């Protein structure tokens, strides 16, 4: 019986010793690991939440960017198609007229001296014969290629001001103003010349700019210099 009690006491001591050893060494590591696991799960949850927020914000910003980009290019095309294509054609006509003058008369009209050349209306002379009298009646008829002079170009720009750039619109308004103010003729002539030159150059540059932005063929030299190459 004494041996049995002794064995039980020894077993109890060993059990207490092992429990103490487990509590001292293994349990803290285990609890620490469990804490790490818990923290990791919470971190993953927070990271997931933040990731979803960032993705949602990115999708929102991307949608807004795409919408802005679509509006931008849609408006660029309206400007190009509704205003600048026609203006560029008129300026091209002026430049080609100077080319024809050079071929036929040998005169070279430079852009700096003649930024815009208007084609004269068609002149028609009607001759009437009466007894002892001959009458000549001259009429001038505007055609599609002669109707646009500097003033009409500016009026066209102003009437389509919603499609013009602010810079071009200001130039057109200034030209119209200086031609109607009744200021000194020399001053008016100098301002008209300066303004029409700037207007023509801006038309050429902006026409090529819109073609470039719309991924269409364009003339790099015209975009840079603002003068048409024939």
C-alpha positions in Angstrom: 0.0 0.0 0.0 2.8 2.3 0.8 4.5 1.5 -2.5 1.2 2.3 -4.2 0.9 5.7 -2.5 4.5 6.4 -3.4 3.9 5.5 -7.0 0.8 7.7 -7.1 2.7 10.6 -5.5 5.6 10.2 -8.0 3.2 10.1 -10.9 1.5 13.2 -9.6 4.8 15.0 -9.3 5.8 14.0 -12.8 2.4 15.1 -14.1 2.7 18.5 -12.4 6.2 18.8 -13.7 5.1 18.0 -17.3 2.2 20.4 -17.0 4.5 23.1 -15.7 6.9 22.4 -18.6 4.0 22.6 -21.1 2.7 25.8 -19.6 6.1 27.4 -19.6 7.3 26.4 -23.0 4.7 25.2 -25.4 1.5 27.1 -24.3 3.0 30.6 -24.8 4.2 29.7 -28.3 0.9 28.2 -29.1 -1.0 31.2 -27.8 1.3 33.5 -29.6 0.8 31.6 -32.8 -2.9 31.6 -32.4 -2.7 35.4 -32.0 -0.7 35.7 -35.1 -3.2 33.6 -37.0 -6.0 35.8 -35.7 -4.1 39.0 -36.6 -3.4 37.6 -40.0 -7.1 36.9 -40.7 -8.0 40.4 -39.6 -5.2 41.8 -41.7 -6.4 39.9 -44.8 -9.9 41.0 -44.2 -8.8 44.7 -44.0 -6.6 44.3 -47.0 -9.4 42.8 -48.9 -11.8 45.6 -48.0 -9.2 48.3 -49.0 -8.5 46.5 -52.2 -12.2 46.4 -53.1 -12.4 50.1 -52.3 -9.4 50.9 -54.5 -10.8 48.8 -57.3 -14.2 50.5 -57.1 -12.5 53.9 -57.0 -10.4 52.9 -60.0 -13.4 51.7 -62.0 -15.2 55.0 -61.2 -12.3 57.1 -62.2 -11.7 55.0 -65.3 -15.3 55.3 -66.3 -15.2 59.1 -65.8 -11.9 59.3 -67.8 -13.4 57.3 -70.7 -16.5 59.5 -70.7 -14.4 62.7 -70.7 -12.2 61.2 -73.5 -15.2 60.2 -75.6 -16.7 63.7 -75.1 -13.4 65.3 -76.0 -12.9 63.4 -79.3 -16.6 63.8 -80.2 -16.3 67.5 -79.8 -13.0 67.6 -81.8 -14.7 65.9 -84.7 -17.6 68.4 -84.6 -15.1 71.2 -84.7 -13.2 69.6 -87.5 -16.2 68.7 -89.6 -18.4 71.6 -88.8 -16.0 74.5 -89.1 -12.3 73.9 -89.8 -12.7 71.7 -92.9 -14.5 74.4 -94.7 -12.2 77.2 -93.5 -9.2 75.1 -94.5 -10.6 74.7 -98.0 -11.1 78.5 -98.4 -7.5 79.1 -97.3 -6.2 76.4 -99.6 -8.1 78.0 -102.5 -6.3 81.3 -101.6 -2.9 79.6 -101.6 -3.6 77.8 -104.9 -4.7 81.1 -106.5 -1.2 82.5 -105.7 0.3 79.4 -107.3 -1.7 79.9 -110.4 -0.7 83.6 -110.6 3.0 82.5 -110.4 2.5 80.0 -113.2 0.6 82.4 -115.5 2.2 85.8 -114.7 5.4 84.8 -113.1 4.6 86.8 -110.0 5.3 85.3 -106.6 2.9 86.4 -103.9 4.4 85.4 -100.6 2.4 84.6 -97.6 4.0 87.4 -95.5 2.8 89.9 -98.2 -0.5 88.3 -99.2 -1.8 86.1 -96.4 -5.1 85.8 -98.1 -6.1 86.4 -101.8 -9.7 86.8 -102.7 -10.9 85.6 -106.1 -12.7 88.3 -108.0 -16.4 87.8 -108.9 -17.1 86.7 -112.4 -17.4 89.8 -114.7 -20.0 89.7 -117.4 -20.3 92.4 -120.0 -23.5 92.7 -121.9 -23.4 94.8 -125.1 -26.5 96.3 -126.5 -26.6 97.7 -130.0 -29.1 100.4 -130.9 -29.2 102.7 -133.9 -26.3 105.1 -133.5 -25.6 103.9 -130.1 -23.7 101.0 -128.4 -24.2 100.3 -124.7 -22.0 98.1 -122.5 -23.4 96.9 -119.2 -21.1 95.2 -116.8 -22.3 92.9 -114.0 -20.3 91.1 -111.3 -21.5 87.7 -110.2 -20.3 86.0 -107.1 -19.6 82.3 -107.4 -18.9 79.6 -104.9 -15.2 80.3 -105.2 -15.4 84.1 -105.0 -18.0 84.8 -102.4 -15.7 84.4 -99.4 -13.5 87.4 -98.6 -11.8 88.2 -95.3 -15.0 89.7 -93.8 -17.1 86.7 -94.7 -14.6 84.3 -93.3 -14.7 86.2 -90.0 -18.5 86.3 -90.0 -18.5 82.6 -90.7 -16.2 81.9 -87.7 -18.3 84.1 -85.4 -21.6 82.5 -86.5 -20.0 79.1 -85.7 -18.3 80.4 -82.6 -19.4 77.3 -80.5 -17.0 75.3 -82.7 -14.1 77.7 -82.9 -11.3 77.8 -80.4 -11.3 80.8 -78.1 -8.2 82.2 -79.9 -9.7 82.0 -83.4 -13.0 83.4 -82.2 -11.2 86.4 -80.6 -9.3 87.1 -83.8 -12.4 87.0 -85.9 -14.3 89.3 -83.5 -11.3 91.7 -83.5 -11.2 91.8 -87.3 -14.9 92.6 -87.5 -14.6 95.3 -84.9 -11.6 97.1 -86.5 -13.4 97.1 -89.9 -16.4 98.8 -88.4 -14.9 101.3 -85.9 -14.2 104.0 -88.4 -10.6 104.5 -87.1 -7.8 106.0 -89.0 -7.4 104.2 -92.3 -3.7 103.4 -91.9 -4.3 102.0 -88.5 -7.3 100.0 -89.6 -5.4 98.6 -92.7 -2.4 97.6 -90.6 -4.7 95.8 -88.0 -6.8 94.1 -90.7 -3.6 92.8 -92.3 -2.2 91.6 -89.0 -5.4 89.9 -87.9 -6.2 88.1 -91.2 -2.6 86.8 -91.2 -3.1 85.4 -87.7 -6.5 84.1 -88.6 -5.2 82.2 -91.6 -2.3 80.7 -89.7 -4.5 79.6 -86.8 -7.0 78.0 -89.2 -4.2 75.9 -90.8 -2.6 75.0 -87.5 -5.9 74.0 -85.8 -7.1 72.1 -88.8 -4.0 69.9 -88.7 -4.2 69.7 -84.9 -7.7 68.2 -85.0 -6.7 65.8 -87.7 -3.7 64.7 -85.6 -5.9 64.2 -82.5 -8.4 62.3 -84.5 -5.7 60.0 -85.7 -6.1 61.2 -89.3 -3.3 62.1 -91.7 -2.0 65.6 -91.2 0.8 67.9 -92.3 3.4 68.3 -89.6 4.9 71.3 -91.4 1.5 73.1 -91.6 0.8 72.3 -88.0 4.1 73.9 -86.9 4.2 76.9 -89.3 0.5 77.6 -90.0 1.0 78.0 -93.8 -0.3 75.7 -96.4 2.1 73.8 -98.6 0.9 73.5 -102.2 
